[in-house]
Amino acid sequence: MDSTIEILKSELGQAALDSGKMIGTAMIISLIVGGALGLILYLTSNKLFFKNNLANSFAGFVINIIRSLPFIILLVLLLPITKIIVGSNIGPEAATVPITIAAIAFFARLSEGAFNEVDSGVIEAAISSGASLRLILFDVLIVEAFPSLIRAITVNLVSLIGYSAMAGIVGGGGIGDLAIRYGYYRYETGVMIVTVLILLVLVQAIQITGDALATKLSRK
């Protein structure tokens, strides 16, 4: 028990900081890039906008390749690229690269689904009124899809927590790395239990908050 407390005192703070860096960086980039890709997938599959089967199929194919790979395999496959980008294969900065790429592909599909849920009649009405493309996209499409996008962001964030935990297998740092180094390799069961509880509480809090926010926005 004493050893567990000492380990947590000395390691947990830095592990939480490392996890926060990985998750925060990947979340921001995935929302921007993945959201843009999801919008492109929607626009190129919708006859009301820029239906283009070739562009849609190509983008979808690339995204599906990334999504079809288990994250731990993607983590290993991207080691050479990670080395080029951040100069190392170890640490939270290195782990952020595959986490971000996986999150981009995941959120692209989630956001595409959110846009597809928007009633086409609303879009047609906006087009018929002569609204500009910018107005249709930002004041109609995204606004109407916002509750679904909130749910997609929530799912993406929960997935990122899982990705960051798995990054510990290759020395990526963070809470997952703490659990593996001490809870698994050194048989410090107390450390494993505490880290699992932290992740459990974090995921539940995020899911409850995201669901509540999406429900509130849907009622409006």
C-alpha positions as CSV (number, residue, x, y, z in Angstrom):
1,M,0.0,0.0,0.0
2,D,2.8,2.4,0.9
3,S,4.6,1.7,-2.4
4,T,1.4,2.4,-4.3
5,I,0.9,5.8,-2.6
6,E,4.6,6.7,-3.3
7,I,4.3,5.8,-6.9
8,L,1.1,7.7,-7.4
9,K,2.6,10.8,-5.6
10,S,5.7,10.8,-7.8
11,E,4.2,9.7,-11.1
12,L,0.5,10.4,-11.4
13,G,0.7,14.2,-11.9
14,Q,3.1,13.9,-14.8
15,A,1.2,11.0,-16.3
16,A,-2.0,13.0,-16.2
17,L,-0.2,16.0,-17.8
18,D,1.1,13.7,-20.6
19,S,-2.3,12.2,-21.2
20,G,-3.8,15.7,-21.3
21,K,-1.2,16.8,-23.9
22,M,-1.9,13.8,-26.1
23,I,-5.6,14.0,-25.9
24,G,-5.9,17.8,-26.2
25,T,-3.6,18.1,-29.2
26,A,-5.2,15.1,-31.0
27,M,-8.7,16.4,-30.2
28,I,-8.2,19.9,-31.6
29,I,-6.5,18.7,-34.8
30,S,-9.1,15.9,-35.3
31,L,-12.0,18.3,-34.9
32,I,-10.5,20.7,-37.5
33,V,-9.2,18.2,-40.1
34,G,-11.6,15.4,-39.4
35,G,-14.6,17.7,-39.4
36,A,-13.4,19.2,-42.7
37,L,-13.0,15.8,-44.2
38,G,-16.5,14.8,-43.0
39,L,-17.9,17.8,-44.6
40,I,-16.2,17.0,-47.9
41,L,-17.5,13.5,-47.7
42,Y,-21.0,14.8,-47.2
43,L,-20.8,17.5,-49.9
44,T,-19.3,15.0,-52.5
45,S,-22.1,12.5,-51.8
46,N,-25.0,14.9,-51.9
47,K,-26.6,15.9,-55.2
48,L,-27.6,19.2,-53.7
49,F,-24.0,20.3,-53.6
50,F,-20.9,18.9,-55.4
51,K,-21.7,15.2,-55.9
52,N,-18.5,13.6,-57.1
53,N,-18.3,9.8,-56.8
54,L,-14.6,9.6,-57.6
55,A,-13.5,12.2,-54.9
56,N,-15.9,10.7,-52.4
57,S,-14.7,7.1,-53.0
58,F,-11.1,8.1,-52.8
59,A,-11.5,10.0,-49.6
60,G,-13.6,7.3,-48.1
61,F,-11.1,4.6,-49.1
62,V,-8.2,6.3,-47.4
63,I,-10.3,6.9,-44.2
64,N,-11.5,3.3,-44.2
65,I,-7.9,2.0,-44.5
66,I,-6.9,3.9,-41.4
67,R,-10.1,2.9,-39.5
68,S,-9.7,-0.8,-40.4
69,L,-6.4,-1.1,-38.6
70,P,-6.4,-1.8,-34.9
71,F,-4.9,1.2,-33.2
72,I,-1.9,-0.8,-31.7
73,I,-1.0,-1.9,-35.2
74,L,-1.3,1.7,-36.6
75,L,0.8,2.8,-33.7
76,V,3.7,0.5,-34.8
77,L,3.2,1.1,-38.6
78,L,3.6,4.9,-38.1
79,L,6.8,4.7,-36.1
80,P,9.0,5.8,-39.1
81,I,6.7,8.8,-39.8
82,T,6.5,9.7,-36.1
83,K,10.3,9.7,-36.0
84,I,10.5,12.1,-38.9
85,I,7.8,14.4,-37.5
86,V,8.9,14.7,-33.8
87,G,12.3,13.2,-33.9
88,S,11.5,10.3,-31.5
89,N,9.5,7.2,-31.2
90,I,9.0,7.5,-27.4
91,G,7.1,9.9,-25.3
92,P,3.8,11.7,-25.4
93,E,4.8,13.8,-28.4
94,A,5.6,10.7,-30.4
95,A,2.4,9.0,-29.4
96,T,0.3,12.1,-30.4
97,V,1.0,11.5,-34.1
98,P,-0.7,8.1,-34.5
99,I,-3.4,9.1,-32.0
100,T,-4.2,12.2,-34.1
101,I,-4.2,10.3,-37.4
102,A,-6.6,7.7,-36.0
103,A,-8.8,10.4,-34.5
104,I,-9.0,12.3,-37.7
105,A,-10.3,9.3,-39.6
106,F,-12.7,8.3,-36.8
107,F,-14.2,11.8,-36.5
108,A,-14.4,12.3,-40.3
109,R,-16.9,9.4,-40.4
110,L,-18.8,10.6,-37.3
111,S,-19.1,14.1,-38.6
112,E,-20.2,12.9,-42.0
113,G,-23.0,10.9,-40.3
114,A,-24.0,14.0,-38.3
115,F,-24.4,16.0,-41.5
116,N,-26.3,13.3,-43.2
117,E,-28.9,13.5,-40.4
118,V,-29.9,17.0,-41.3
119,D,-33.2,17.1,-43.1
120,S,-32.6,17.6,-46.8
121,G,-35.8,19.8,-46.9
122,V,-34.1,22.4,-44.8
123,I,-31.1,22.5,-47.1
124,E,-33.4,22.7,-50.2
125,A,-35.3,25.6,-48.7
126,A,-32.1,27.5,-48.0
127,I,-30.9,26.8,-51.6
128,S,-34.3,27.9,-53.0
129,S,-34.1,31.2,-51.1
130,G,-30.9,32.0,-52.9
131,A,-28.6,31.8,-49.8
132,S,-24.9,31.7,-50.5
133,L,-22.9,28.5,-50.0
134,R,-21.2,29.9,-47.0
135,L,-24.5,30.8,-45.4
136,I,-25.9,27.3,-46.2
137,L,-22.9,25.6,-44.7
138,F,-22.4,27.6,-41.6
139,D,-25.8,29.0,-40.7
140,V,-27.9,26.0,-41.8
141,L,-26.1,22.8,-42.2
142,I,-23.7,23.0,-39.2
143,V,-26.3,24.6,-37.0
144,E,-28.8,21.9,-37.7
145,A,-26.2,19.2,-37.3
146,F,-24.8,20.7,-34.1
147,P,-26.5,18.3,-31.5
148,S,-25.3,15.3,-33.5
149,L,-21.8,16.9,-33.8
150,I,-21.7,17.3,-30.0
151,R,-22.5,13.5,-29.7
152,A,-19.8,12.8,-32.3
153,I,-17.2,15.0,-30.4
154,T,-18.1,13.1,-27.2
155,V,-17.5,9.7,-28.8
156,N,-14.3,11.0,-30.3
157,L,-13.0,12.2,-27.0
158,V,-13.8,9.0,-25.2
159,S,-12.0,7.1,-28.0
160,L,-9.0,9.4,-27.6
161,I,-8.8,8.4,-23.9
162,G,-8.6,4.8,-25.0
163,Y,-6.0,5.5,-27.7
164,S,-3.8,7.5,-25.2
165,A,-4.0,4.6,-22.7
166,M,-2.9,2.1,-25.4
167,A,0.0,4.4,-26.3
168,G,1.6,3.3,-23.0
169,I,2.5,0.0,-24.6
170,V,5.2,1.7,-26.7
171,G,6.3,4.1,-24.0
172,G,4.0,6.9,-25.0
173,G,3.6,8.2,-21.5
174,G,0.4,9.1,-19.8
175,I,-1.9,7.3,-17.4
176,G,-1.9,4.2,-19.6
177,D,1.8,4.0,-19.5
178,L,1.7,4.3,-15.7
179,A,-0.7,1.4,-15.5
180,I,1.4,-0.8,-17.7
181,R,4.8,0.0,-16.2
182,Y,3.8,-0.4,-12.6
183,G,0.4,-2.2,-12.6
184,Y,1.4,-4.8,-15.1
185,Y,5.2,-5.2,-15.3
186,R,5.9,-4.6,-11.6
187,Y,2.7,-6.2,-10.2
188,E,1.6,-3.0,-8.4
189,T,-2.1,-3.9,-8.3
190,G,-3.0,-0.8,-6.4
191,V,-1.6,1.5,-9.2
192,M,-3.6,-0.5,-11.8
193,I,-6.8,-0.1,-9.8
194,V,-6.4,3.6,-9.3
195,T,-5.5,4.3,-12.9
196,V,-8.5,2.3,-14.1
197,L,-10.8,4.1,-11.7
198,I,-9.5,7.5,-13.0
199,L,-10.1,6.5,-16.6
200,L,-13.6,5.1,-15.7
201,V,-14.7,8.3,-13.9
202,L,-13.2,10.5,-16.7
203,V,-15.1,8.6,-19.4
204,Q,-18.3,8.6,-17.5
205,A,-18.1,12.3,-16.8
206,I,-17.4,13.1,-20.5
207,Q,-20.2,10.9,-21.7
208,I,-22.8,12.3,-19.3
209,T,-21.8,15.9,-20.1
210,G,-21.8,15.4,-23.8
211,D,-25.2,13.6,-23.8
212,A,-26.7,16.3,-21.6
213,L,-25.4,19.1,-23.8
214,A,-26.6,17.4,-27.0
215,T,-30.1,16.8,-25.5
216,K,-30.3,20.5,-24.4
217,L,-29.3,21.7,-27.9
218,S,-31.8,19.3,-29.6
219,R,-34.7,20.8,-27.6
220,K,-33.8,24.2,-28.8
